[in-house]
């Protein structure tokens, strides 16, 4: 969306050009830029950057015949190594994929997991509503260090499981895997190449 002076929305505008001496906002992709006294050329460049970013975001997902965004048929996976154990994890790196998470999965085995990638380090939380099986959840910071582990989280518990520390990732694996493979807080995680 593009906004002009005093927050008035300019519907259908491709480039927002405000008079040089007024405030304006460009909002999109959860980011807000606010500026004053920008020249027309600066506004055009900022608008073009926002449009290119939006086009790249849409091209990262497939469009169905009805024009709705849908995820690609083949999910991206990555090898996540925790000590001697390597788990092939489905990567959830969009808001929609993170919300879906393991919902719809009937089970999870010892060699499979889900890596929720929040893209930026911060404080996040997960829940187990609608799940069909218990999991271990590992909160991992941007440097690959396990900061917190929740073991044996039960489905439909009605609880939330916060990161408690700034984290970028949450790795969801089969319940009991942390005990079985000696996975502990403070341990480093190695991320392999993504498929």
C-alpha positions in Angstrom: 0.0 0.0 0.0 1.2 3.5 -0.7 0.3 6.4 1.5 0.6 10.1 0.8 0.3 13.3 2.9 -1.6 13.0 6.2 -2.0 9.2 5.7 -4.4 9.4 2.7 -4.2 6.2 0.7 -3.5 6.5 -3.1 -5.3 3.5 -4.5 -3.8 2.0 -7.6 -0.7 4.1 -7.5 2.4 2.6 -8.9 4.7 5.3 -7.7 3.9 7.7 -4.8 5.2 11.2 -5.5 4.5 13.6 -2.6 5.5 17.3 -2.7 9.1 17.6 -1.6 8.2 19.4 1.7 5.6 17.0 3.1 5.8 13.8 5.2 5.0 10.5 3.5 4.9 6.8 4.4 5.5 3.7 2.3 4.2 0.6 4.0 4.6 -3.0 3.0 6.2 -6.3 4.0 5.8 -5.4 7.7 8.3 -2.5 7.3 7.5 1.2 7.4 9.7 3.9 6.0 9.0 7.5 7.1 10.7 10.5 5.4 10.6 14.2 5.0 11.8 16.6 2.3 12.8 13.8 -0.1 13.2 14.7 -3.7 11.0 13.2 -6.4 13.9 11.0 -7.6 14.4 9.5 -4.1 10.7 8.8 -3.8 10.7 7.0 -7.2 13.8 4.9 -6.2 12.2 3.9 -2.9 8.9 3.0 -4.6 10.7 1.0 -7.2 12.7 -0.9 -4.5 9.4 -1.7 -2.6 7.7 -2.9 -5.9 10.7 -5.1 -6.7 10.7 -6.6 -3.2 7.0 -7.3 -3.5 7.4 -8.9 -6.9 10.2 -11.2 -5.6 8.1 -12.2 -2.6 5.1 -13.2 -4.8 7.4 -15.0 -7.3 8.7 -17.1 -4.4 5.3 -18.8 -4.1 3.1 -20.4 -6.8 -0.2 -18.9 -7.8 -3.2 -21.2 -8.2 -5.6 -20.8 -11.1 -7.9 -18.9 -8.8 -5.1 -16.4 -8.2 -4.5 -17.4 -4.5 -1.1 -18.0 -3.2 -0.2 -21.7 -2.5 3.0 -23.3 -1.4 5.1 -25.2 -3.9 4.3 -28.9 -4.0 7.7 -29.9 -2.9 8.8 -28.4 0.4 12.4 -27.2 1.0 14.3 -29.4 3.3 17.6 -29.1 5.1 19.9 -31.5 7.0 20.2 -30.4 10.7 23.0 -32.1 12.6 22.9 -32.3 16.4 26.0 -34.1 17.7 26.0 -37.5 15.9 22.3 -37.3 14.8 21.3 -35.8 11.5 17.6 -35.0 10.9 16.2 -34.1 7.5 13.9 -31.1 8.3 11.2 -29.5 6.3 11.9 -25.7 6.4 9.0 -23.4 7.3 10.4 -19.9 6.4 7.2 -18.0 5.6 4.5 -16.9 8.0 2.0 -19.3 6.4 4.3 -22.2 6.6 5.2 -21.5 10.2 1.5 -21.3 11.1 0.8 -24.6 9.4 3.9 -26.2 11.0 3.3 -29.9 11.7 -0.5 -29.6 11.5 -1.8 -32.2 9.1 1.1 -34.6 9.8 0.0 -38.0 11.2 3.3 -38.8 12.7 7.0 -37.9 12.8 9.9 -40.3 12.8 13.4 -40.0 14.3 15.0 -38.9 11.0 12.5 -36.2 10.2 11.7 -32.8 11.7 10.4 -29.3 11.0 12.6 -26.3 11.2 10.7 -23.1 11.8 12.9 -20.3 10.5 11.7 -16.9 11.8 14.3 -15.2 9.5 15.2 -12.7 12.3 16.2 -13.5 15.8 13.6 -12.6 18.4 11.2 -13.9 21.0 8.7 -16.4 19.6 6.4 -19.1 20.8 4.7 -22.3 19.5 1.6 -24.2 20.6 0.3 -27.8 20.1 -3.3 -27.2 19.2 -4.5 -29.6 16.5 -1.4 -31.8 16.7 -1.6 -35.5 16.6 1.6 -36.5 18.3 4.1 -35.3 21.0 7.4 -33.6 20.0 10.6 -32.2 21.5 11.1 -28.5 20.5 14.5 -26.9 20.4 14.9 -23.1 20.4 18.1 -22.2 18.5 19.7 -18.8 18.2 21.1 -17.1 15.0 24.6 -18.6 15.7 23.2 -22.2 15.9 23.4 -22.6 19.6 20.5 -24.5 21.4 19.2 -22.0 23.9 16.1 -24.0 25.3 14.6 -27.4 24.9 11.0 -28.5 25.6 10.8 -32.3 25.8 7.7 -34.4 25.4 5.3 -31.6 24.5 1.9 -33.2 24.4 -0.7 -32.4 21.7 -3.7 -30.1 22.5 -2.2 -29.1 25.9 -3.6 -25.6 25.6 -0.2 -24.2 26.6 2.3 -22.1 24.7 6.0 -22.8 24.6 8.0 -19.5 24.3 11.6 -19.2 23.2 12.5 -17.4 26.5 15.8 -16.2 24.8 16.2 -14.4 21.5 16.0 -17.2 18.9 15.9 -17.5 15.1 14.8 -21.2 14.8 12.6 -23.7 16.5 13.4 -27.3 15.5 10.5 -29.7 16.1 11.5 -33.4 16.3 10.1 -36.7 17.5 9.4 -36.8 21.3 12.2 -38.6 23.1 14.9 -37.8 20.5 16.7 -35.4 22.8 17.2 -38.1 25.5 17.9 -40.8 23.1 20.7 -38.9 21.2 22.0 -36.8 24.1 20.9 -33.5 22.7 21.4 -30.7 25.3 21.1 -27.0 25.8 24.3 -25.2 24.9 25.0 -27.7 22.1 25.8 -26.3 18.6 23.6 -27.2 15.6 25.0 -27.6 12.1 22.8 -26.7 9.2 23.6 -28.5 5.9 22.7 -27.5 2.4 19.0 -27.0 1.7 17.3 -29.1 -1.0 
